[in-house]
Amino acid sequence: MSDPTQTIFVVDDDEAMRDSMTWLLEGEGYRVACFDSGESYLAAWSPAMRGCLVLDVRMPEMSGLELQEKLDALGSRLPIIFVTGHGDVPMAVGALQRGACDFIEKPFHNEDLLSRIERALELDSQIAARRERNDAIANRLELLTQREREVMQLVVAGKLNKQIADTLDISMKTVEAHRARVMEKMGVRTLAELVKAVMSVG
């Protein structure tokens, strides 16, 4: 059973393929949503979507690769598994280089598809956890005063308390007080944790 917040989005213009995938995936306990074109999926797309996308490479109107480009431009982080015909492998390799998660050739064994979906959902969980962590760090950064931010940036840059005091023209005692408040507000105990937190949100 997958995480109930995750859905497998199947985008394929072949109705029989959509039906067989729905039957297979729902039988495994997954939530499934099917779309017959890239356009219909884009119309429903939301940045809050969790799960993975099983996407046919060759479709009329908008190809799977074109949909991938549009989703990239929207900032989508949903892992994509491309479904390809035999002649589409070079295209699928190009899609991987542009950030797709995996591809599978038709005809495929159900077990192969399921194992790829499992990996994609695990990747989606990791991405969601990282985003949540980064959002929490960004929220903590908002709590800092302007002076605390200045001190934090110099601390992260590797400056010593005396150097920070000289740079900001404040006393060592004031630097130490600001440093302590920064650590407390950021929810970290060591300098290494602080550096890692700040770097993770750029």
Secondary structure, 3 states (H helix, E strand, C coil): CCCCCCEEEEECCCHHHHHHHHHHHHHCCCCEEEECCHHHHHHHCCCCCCEEEEEECCCCCCCHHHHHHHHHHHCCCCCEEEEECHHHHHHHHHHHHCCCCEEEECCCCHHHHHHHHHHHHHHHHHHHHHHHHHHHHHHHHHCCCHHHHHHHHHHHCCCCHHHHHHHHCCCHHHHHHHHHHHHHHHCCCCHHHHHHHHHHCC
